[in-house]
Amino acid sequence: GSLKDNYPLPMMDQVLQVVTGSEMLSMLDGFSGYNQVEVNTVDQHKTTFTTPWGTFAYKRMPFGLINVGATFQRAMDLAF
């Protein structure tokens, strides 16, 4: 199994405190954001799954893995 990444997710009051008083505010739709983050090639084997049509591995970060929330938040913090 993977070790849990305890990267902190922001609390709503922290987010609101940062944007309060801003002249402009932009929203980012992160609905498919996870699918934009690449899975490191050496870690892709950890995401394998088998179907009747073969065995596959994710090249982009899927929902449901233990650390995707922390990984995505870290990427957003670096981007903004």
Residue pairs with C-beta under 8 A, 6 or more apart in sequence:
1 66
2 46
2 65
2 66
2 67
4 66
4 67
5 66
5 67
5 70
5 71
6 70
7 70
7 71
7 73
7 74
8 73
9 69
9 70
9 73
10 73
19 25
30 72
30 76
33 72
33 76
34 60
34 61
34 62
34 63
34 68
34 72
35 60
35 61
35 62
36 60
37 60
37 61
37 71
37 72
37 75
38 59
38 60
38 61
39 47
39 57
39 58
39 59
39 60
39 61
44 57
44 58
44 59
45 57
47 57
47 58
47 62
47 65
48 55
48 56
48 57
49 55
49 56
49 57
50 56
61 68
61 71
61 72
62 68
